Amino acid sequence: MAQSQLLSSLCWALFVLYPTLIRGGGNENLADLEAILDTFPDDHPMKLSYLEYPLANIGTQEEDWNAYHSGLAIHMENGREFTIDYRPRDPEHLMNFIRPLVHTKGQWPLWDVEIDWKNEAYIAWEESIDDRFTNMTYIGDANVEQLRHLVTWTKGFQAKYHSFQPISIVQDLNRTVITSTTCHDYVQGAVDVLFKHGASFSQEKSSMVFRDAVLIFSDKDPEIVDHQSLFGYLKILVYFRFFSYFVPAINRNFIHARAYLNEGVEQNVRFILHSNDVYYQLYLRYPYIDYCYTTLHLPRQGKEESELTSRFRHCKFTKANFPNKEEGAKKLAKPIAQAFSSTIGWARESLILLIPAALKINPQLAYVMIGLLGVMMLLVVLRMLQMAFSFGKVCCGCSAGTFLSLVASAGLATAVLLSPLTKPLMDREPNNVRNWGLKGP
């Protein structure tokens, strides 16, 4: 009897928790939140708080820096409380936010290549203050009518942005041309929408509210890469193969990200950013990358908006002083570049990946390329054999059998030495973080 009651209780608990479990935590149905708000009068007051907790501890050269997750807390006057935030589905691997897993099947040059992004994100809310948030700062006041406008805007945000993308592109060191889509960007957008509809924010607390930002520096407008064209897809494959070689170094120390970007400039491998289902090609400039803490902008009358680059408070790599010269870039890249430049270049990677890219985009063209390549290689090999045999016969009087044995041995040795060069990208799960909590958002 007791076992039967226990089983019934477990089944009931699973039934109740199932929607939450399959969603990964929190309620993703904003209609449920709207239904709750409909029970309140429009002018019912509430207070707003900024929430955050350390998501990960990122190793850098001199010290460890925390990466934070943030959200918005809503405190109703009658005591009910809500949390709403933008969450990655897989918070345990930060590297997945900036690079995909590249799956390859078969043997080169007939690789079947698939680009698989694992950076899905979603909006979730809870009727409580999530106990993972270790810091809560009061930032302003609103009412239910204004919160309804926020929910409507959030639905649009949820429909438009469904990937967690932590990089902002800064052009000419003073203008953000592509913004990140993270938890912080959702909170900033929510604050702006609430202010637009009449909410007020406390300026005395603005200096206490911070967010982190990863910045990539460019000196030209980003170019959209057509990932459905052969050469666009090839650019994407070349870049992410290039990136994979640096993953171990970046895992050990985030400071190597700058050396990797500098080496990309040296090797003529253009940086590729994937943001909201669009691929962008960037033309980088020194200092290439920085990781900064900056204030969350709390709007007020006369200063409704604020450029991200004007709010830096502390930057890891440049200490908020962005150099205009190339000096120091090669010095930064030297430890990795010496080992790396001897094994890779844009031309070599493009040749390795050209046929796999063509097989994905235009299989007919790929087979024509394979046929032409085979004919060309056969003609070149026959010509080289002819020349080598003539030379060997004159110099050492080798017989045809001895000559063919030497050629076969040399060919085998060459194949063994060159085989690592055509090794496909591995499906890795790298991350450059330590001291994870027991659970992510």
C-alpha positions as CSV (number, residue, x, y, z in Angstrom):
1,M,0.0,0.0,0.0
2,A,2.8,2.4,0.9
3,Q,4.6,1.6,-2.3
4,S,1.5,2.2,-4.3
5,Q,1.0,5.6,-2.7
6,L,4.7,6.5,-3.3
7,L,4.4,5.5,-6.9
8,S,1.3,7.6,-7.3
9,S,3.0,10.6,-5.7
10,L,6.0,10.3,-8.0
11,C,3.8,10.0,-11.1
12,W,1.8,13.1,-10.0
13,A,5.1,15.0,-9.4
14,L,6.4,14.1,-12.9
15,F,3.1,15.2,-14.4
16,V,3.2,18.6,-12.7
17,L,6.9,19.1,-13.5
18,Y,7.0,17.8,-17.0
19,P,6.3,21.1,-18.8
20,T,9.2,22.7,-16.8
21,L,11.6,19.8,-17.4
22,I,11.1,19.8,-21.2
23,R,11.6,23.6,-21.3
24,G,14.8,23.5,-19.4
25,G,13.6,25.5,-16.4
26,G,11.1,28.5,-16.1
27,N,7.9,29.1,-18.0
28,E,8.3,30.0,-21.7
29,N,4.7,30.7,-22.3
30,L,4.3,34.5,-22.0
31,A,0.5,34.1,-22.4
32,D,0.4,32.7,-18.8
33,L,2.1,35.8,-17.5
34,E,-0.4,38.0,-19.4
35,A,-3.2,36.1,-17.8
36,I,-1.8,36.8,-14.4
37,L,-1.4,40.5,-15.2
38,D,-5.0,40.7,-16.3
39,T,-6.0,40.1,-12.7
40,F,-4.4,43.4,-11.7
41,P,-5.6,46.9,-12.4
42,D,-3.5,48.9,-14.8
43,D,-2.2,51.3,-12.2
44,H,-1.1,48.6,-9.7
45,P,2.4,49.7,-8.7
46,M,5.6,47.6,-8.7
47,K,9.3,48.0,-8.2
48,L,12.0,46.8,-10.6
49,S,15.3,45.2,-9.7
50,Y,18.4,44.1,-11.7
51,L,19.4,40.6,-10.9
52,E,22.7,38.9,-11.6
53,Y,24.9,35.9,-10.6
54,P,28.3,34.7,-11.7
55,L,27.7,32.3,-14.6
56,A,31.4,31.3,-15.1
57,N,34.9,32.1,-14.0
58,I,37.0,32.9,-17.1
59,G,40.8,32.4,-16.8
60,T,42.9,35.3,-18.2
61,Q,46.5,36.2,-18.0
62,E,46.7,38.1,-14.7
63,E,43.5,37.3,-12.8
64,D,40.2,35.5,-13.1
65,W,37.1,37.4,-14.4
66,N,33.5,36.5,-13.8
67,A,31.0,36.3,-16.6
68,Y,27.6,37.1,-15.3
69,H,24.0,36.1,-16.1
70,S,21.4,38.8,-15.5
71,G,17.6,39.1,-15.3
72,L,14.8,41.5,-14.3
73,A,12.9,41.2,-11.1
74,I,9.3,42.5,-10.6
75,H,8.0,43.2,-7.1
76,M,4.2,43.7,-7.0
77,E,2.9,45.9,-4.2
78,N,0.7,43.0,-3.0
79,G,3.9,40.9,-2.4
80,R,3.9,38.7,-5.5
81,E,7.3,38.6,-7.3
82,F,8.4,37.6,-10.8
83,T,11.7,36.9,-12.6
84,I,12.1,37.2,-16.4
85,D,15.3,36.6,-18.3
86,Y,16.9,35.4,-21.6
87,R,18.6,32.1,-21.1
88,P,20.9,29.8,-23.2
89,R,19.7,26.3,-23.6
90,D,23.2,24.9,-23.0
91,P,24.9,27.2,-20.5
92,E,27.7,24.8,-19.7
93,H,29.8,25.4,-22.8
94,L,30.6,29.0,-23.5
95,M,32.5,28.2,-26.6
96,N,29.3,27.0,-28.3
97,F,28.0,30.6,-28.2
98,I,30.7,31.7,-30.7
99,R,31.5,28.7,-32.8
100,P,29.5,25.7,-34.2
101,L,30.2,22.0,-34.1
102,V,31.4,21.0,-37.6
103,H,30.4,17.4,-38.3
104,T,32.2,15.5,-41.1
105,K,31.3,12.1,-42.5
106,G,33.3,10.1,-45.0
107,Q,36.8,10.5,-46.3
108,W,38.5,13.6,-47.7
109,P,37.9,15.0,-50.3
110,L,34.4,13.6,-50.2
111,W,33.5,14.9,-46.7
112,D,29.9,15.5,-46.0
113,V,30.1,18.6,-43.8
114,E,27.4,19.9,-41.5
115,I,27.5,23.1,-39.5
116,D,25.7,22.5,-36.2
117,W,25.1,25.5,-33.9
118,K,24.4,24.8,-30.2
119,N,23.6,28.4,-29.0
120,E,19.8,28.3,-28.8
121,A,18.3,30.7,-26.3
122,Y,14.9,31.5,-24.9
123,I,12.9,33.8,-22.7
124,A,11.6,32.4,-19.4
125,W,9.7,33.8,-16.4
126,E,9.0,32.5,-12.9
127,E,6.6,33.6,-10.2
128,S,9.5,33.9,-7.6
129,I,12.9,35.4,-7.4
130,D,15.2,32.7,-8.7
131,D,17.6,31.8,-5.8
132,R,20.5,31.5,-8.2
133,F,20.7,35.3,-8.4
134,T,23.1,36.4,-5.8
135,N,22.9,40.2,-6.4
136,M,19.7,42.2,-6.6
137,T,19.7,46.0,-7.1
138,Y,16.6,48.2,-7.1
139,I,16.6,50.2,-10.3
140,G,13.1,51.8,-10.8
141,D,9.3,51.8,-10.5
142,A,6.6,50.8,-13.0
143,N,2.9,49.7,-13.1
144,V,1.0,46.8,-14.6
145,E,0.0,48.7,-17.8
146,Q,3.7,49.3,-18.5
147,L,4.5,45.7,-17.7
148,R,2.0,44.6,-20.3
149,H,3.9,46.6,-22.9
150,L,7.0,44.9,-21.8
151,V,5.4,41.4,-22.3
152,T,4.3,42.4,-25.8
153,W,7.8,43.6,-26.7
154,T,9.3,40.4,-25.2
155,K,7.2,38.3,-27.5
156,G,8.8,40.1,-30.4
157,F,12.2,39.7,-28.9
158,Q,11.6,36.0,-28.5
159,A,10.5,35.6,-32.1
160,K,13.4,37.6,-33.5
161,Y,16.3,36.4,-31.4
162,H,16.7,32.7,-30.7
163,S,20.4,32.3,-30.3
164,F,22.8,33.5,-27.6
165,Q,25.5,35.6,-29.3
166,P,27.9,37.4,-26.9
167,I,30.0,39.5,-29.3
168,S,29.4,43.1,-30.2
169,I,31.3,44.6,-33.2
170,V,32.8,48.1,-32.6
171,Q,33.8,50.1,-35.7
172,D,36.4,52.8,-35.5
173,L,36.7,52.2,-31.7
174,N,33.6,54.4,-31.0
175,R,30.5,52.9,-32.7
176,T,28.7,49.6,-32.2
177,V,27.6,48.3,-35.6
178,I,26.4,44.8,-34.5
179,T,25.2,44.2,-31.0
180,S,25.3,41.1,-29.0
181,T,22.1,39.2,-28.1
182,T,22.6,38.0,-24.5
183,C,20.8,38.2,-21.2
184,H,22.2,41.7,-20.6
185,D,20.9,42.9,-24.0
186,Y,17.4,41.6,-23.1
187,V,17.5,43.5,-19.8
188,Q,18.7,46.7,-21.5
189,G,15.9,46.4,-24.1
190,A,13.4,45.8,-21.4
191,V,14.5,48.8,-19.4
192,D,14.3,51.0,-22.5
193,V,10.7,49.7,-23.3
194,L,9.5,50.3,-19.8
195,F,10.9,53.9,-19.8
196,K,9.3,54.6,-23.2
197,H,5.9,53.7,-21.7
198,G,6.4,55.8,-18.5
199,A,8.4,53.8,-16.0
200,S,11.0,55.8,-14.0
201,F,14.5,54.7,-13.1
202,S,16.7,55.7,-10.2
203,Q,19.8,57.5,-11.4
204,E,21.5,57.2,-8.0
205,K,21.8,53.5,-8.5
206,S,23.0,53.5,-12.1
207,S,26.7,53.3,-11.2
208,M,26.0,50.1,-9.2
209,V,24.5,48.2,-12.1
210,F,27.0,46.6,-14.5
211,R,27.1,44.1,-17.4
212,D,29.9,42.4,-19.2
213,A,30.6,42.8,-22.9
214,V,32.9,41.0,-25.4
215,L,34.0,43.5,-28.1
216,I,35.6,42.8,-31.5
217,F,37.1,45.8,-33.3
218,S,36.7,46.5,-37.0
219,D,37.7,49.3,-39.3
220,K,35.2,48.6,-42.2
221,D,31.5,47.9,-42.4
222,P,30.7,44.2,-41.9
223,E,29.9,42.3,-45.1
224,I,27.1,39.7,-45.2
225,V,28.3,36.3,-46.3
226,D,26.0,34.3,-48.5
227,H,26.2,30.9,-46.8
228,Q,24.2,29.3,-49.6
229,S,26.8,30.2,-52.2
230,L,29.9,28.1,-52.8
231,F,32.5,30.7,-52.0
232,G,30.5,32.1,-49.0
233,Y,30.2,28.6,-47.5
234,L,33.9,28.0,-48.2
235,K,34.8,31.2,-46.3
236,I,32.7,29.9,-43.3
237,L,34.3,26.5,-43.3
238,V,37.8,27.9,-43.6
239,Y,37.3,30.3,-40.7
240,F,35.9,27.8,-38.3
241,R,38.6,25.2,-39.2
242,F,41.1,28.0,-38.5
243,F,39.4,28.7,-35.2
244,S,39.5,25.1,-34.2
245,Y,43.3,25.1,-34.1
246,F,43.3,27.8,-31.4
247,V,40.7,26.3,-29.2
248,P,43.2,24.5,-26.9
249,A,45.2,27.7,-26.3
250,I,42.0,29.8,-25.7
251,N,40.8,27.1,-23.3
252,R,44.0,27.5,-21.3
253,N,43.9,31.3,-21.2
254,F,41.3,33.7,-22.7
255,I,44.1,36.2,-23.4
256,H,45.1,34.0,-26.4
257,A,41.9,35.1,-28.2
258,R,43.7,38.3,-29.2
259,A,46.7,36.3,-30.6
260,Y,44.4,34.1,-32.6
261,L,42.6,37.1,-34.1
262,N,46.0,38.7,-35.0
263,E,47.1,35.5,-36.6
264,G,43.9,35.5,-38.7
265,V,44.8,38.9,-40.0
266,E,48.3,37.7,-40.8
267,Q,47.0,34.6,-42.6
268,N,44.3,36.5,-44.5
269,V,41.5,34.5,-42.8
270,R,38.7,36.9,-42.2
271,F,36.8,36.8,-39.0
272,I,33.3,35.4,-39.4
273,L,30.5,36.3,-37.0
274,H,27.2,34.4,-36.9
275,S,24.4,36.5,-35.4
276,N,20.7,35.9,-35.7
277,D,21.1,33.4,-38.6
278,V,23.3,35.8,-40.6
279,Y,27.0,35.4,-41.2
280,Y,29.1,38.5,-41.3
281,Q,32.7,38.9,-42.6
282,L,34.8,41.5,-40.6
283,Y,37.9,43.4,-41.3
284,L,39.6,43.6,-37.9
285,R,41.8,46.2,-36.4
286,Y,44.1,46.3,-33.4
287,P,43.4,45.7,-30.5
288,Y,41.1,43.1,-32.1
289,I,39.2,42.0,-29.0
290,D,38.5,43.1,-25.4
291,Y,36.4,41.9,-22.5
292,C,34.8,44.8,-20.6
293,Y,32.5,45.6,-17.7
294,T,30.2,48.5,-18.6
295,T,27.2,50.1,-16.9
296,L,23.7,49.1,-17.8
297,H,22.1,52.3,-19.1
298,L,19.2,53.5,-17.0
299,P,17.4,56.1,-19.2
300,R,16.2,59.5,-18.0
301,Q,14.6,62.5,-19.6
302,G,17.0,64.0,-22.0
303,K,19.3,61.0,-22.1
304,E,17.0,58.2,-23.4
305,E,19.8,56.3,-25.2
306,S,23.5,55.7,-24.7
307,E,26.1,54.2,-27.0
308,L,27.7,51.0,-25.5
309,T,31.2,52.2,-26.1
310,S,30.7,55.4,-24.1
311,R,30.0,53.4,-20.9
312,F,33.2,51.3,-20.4
313,R,34.4,51.2,-16.8
314,H,37.0,48.5,-16.9
315,C,38.4,46.4,-19.8
316,K,40.6,43.4,-19.3
317,F,43.0,43.7,-22.3
318,T,43.3,47.4,-22.9
319,K,42.3,48.9,-19.5
320,A,39.8,51.1,-21.5
321,N,42.7,52.7,-23.6
322,F,42.2,51.6,-27.2
323,P,45.4,52.0,-29.2
324,N,45.3,53.3,-32.7
325,K,48.5,51.7,-33.9
326,E,49.5,48.2,-34.8
327,E,52.4,48.2,-32.3
328,G,52.5,45.2,-30.0
329,A,50.2,43.0,-32.1
330,K,52.9,40.7,-33.5
331,K,54.4,40.4,-30.1
332,L,51.1,39.2,-28.7
333,A,50.7,36.7,-31.4
334,K,54.2,35.3,-31.5
335,P,53.9,32.3,-29.1
336,I,51.1,30.7,-31.1
337,A,51.9,32.1,-34.5
338,Q,55.3,30.3,-34.6
339,A,53.7,26.9,-34.2
340,F,50.6,27.7,-36.2
341,S,51.8,29.5,-39.3
342,S,54.0,26.6,-40.3
343,T,50.9,24.3,-40.7
344,I,48.1,26.5,-42.0
345,G,47.4,29.2,-44.5
346,W,44.3,30.5,-46.2
347,A,45.3,28.9,-49.5
348,R,45.9,25.5,-48.1
349,E,42.7,25.4,-46.0
350,S,40.7,26.6,-49.0
351,L,42.1,23.8,-51.2
352,I,41.3,21.2,-48.6
353,L,37.7,22.4,-48.1
354,L,36.8,23.5,-51.7
355,I,35.5,20.1,-52.8
356,P,33.6,19.4,-49.5
357,A,32.0,22.9,-49.8
358,A,31.1,22.3,-53.4
359,L,29.5,18.9,-52.5
360,K,27.2,20.7,-50.0
361,I,26.3,23.6,-52.3
362,N,26.6,22.3,-55.8
363,P,27.2,18.5,-56.1
364,Q,27.4,18.5,-59.9
365,L,30.1,21.1,-59.9
366,A,32.0,19.1,-57.2
367,Y,32.0,16.0,-59.3
368,V,33.3,17.9,-62.3
369,M,36.1,19.4,-60.0
370,I,37.0,15.9,-58.7
371,G,37.2,14.6,-62.3
372,L,39.4,17.5,-63.5
373,L,41.6,17.3,-60.4
374,G,42.1,13.5,-60.9
375,V,43.1,14.0,-64.5
376,M,45.4,16.8,-63.7
377,M,47.1,14.9,-60.9
378,L,47.5,11.8,-63.1
379,L,49.1,13.8,-65.8
380,V,51.4,15.5,-63.3
381,V,52.4,12.2,-61.7
382,L,53.1,10.5,-65.1
383,R,55.2,13.5,-66.2
384,M,57.2,13.5,-62.9
385,L,57.7,9.7,-63.1
386,Q,58.9,10.0,-66.6
387,M,61.4,12.7,-65.7
388,A,62.5,10.9,-62.5
389,F,63.1,7.6,-64.3
390,S,65.1,9.3,-67.0
391,F,67.2,11.0,-64.4
392,G,67.7,7.8,-62.3
393,K,68.7,5.8,-65.4
394,V,71.3,8.3,-66.3
395,C,72.7,8.8,-62.8
396,C,72.7,5.4,-61.2
397,G,71.5,3.0,-63.9
398,C,68.5,1.9,-61.9
399,S,66.2,-0.8,-63.4
400,A,62.5,0.0,-63.8
401,G,61.6,-2.4,-60.9
402,T,64.0,-0.7,-58.5
403,F,62.8,2.7,-59.5
404,L,59.1,1.8,-59.0
405,S,59.9,0.4,-55.5
406,L,61.6,3.7,-54.6
407,V,58.7,5.7,-55.9
408,A,56.2,3.6,-54.0
409,S,58.2,4.0,-50.7
410,A,58.4,7.7,-51.2
411,G,54.7,8.0,-52.0
412,L,53.8,6.1,-48.8
413,A,56.0,8.2,-46.6
414,T,54.6,11.4,-48.2
415,A,51.0,10.2,-47.6
416,V,51.8,9.4,-43.9
417,L,53.3,12.8,-43.4
418,L,50.5,14.8,-45.2
419,S,47.6,12.8,-43.7
420,P,47.2,15.1,-40.7
421,L,46.7,18.1,-43.0
422,T,43.4,16.7,-44.2
423,K,42.1,15.7,-40.8
424,P,38.6,17.1,-40.5
425,L,37.4,19.3,-37.7
426,M,36.6,17.2,-34.6
427,D,33.3,17.5,-32.7
428,R,34.7,18.9,-29.5
429,E,33.1,20.3,-26.4
430,P,35.7,22.9,-25.3
431,N,35.2,25.5,-22.7
432,N,37.5,28.0,-21.1
433,V,35.8,28.2,-17.8
434,R,36.3,26.9,-14.3
435,N,34.3,26.7,-11.1
436,W,30.9,26.1,-12.6
437,G,27.9,26.2,-10.3
438,L,25.8,23.1,-9.8
439,K,23.3,24.2,-12.5
440,G,23.1,26.8,-15.2
441,P,20.2,29.1,-16.2
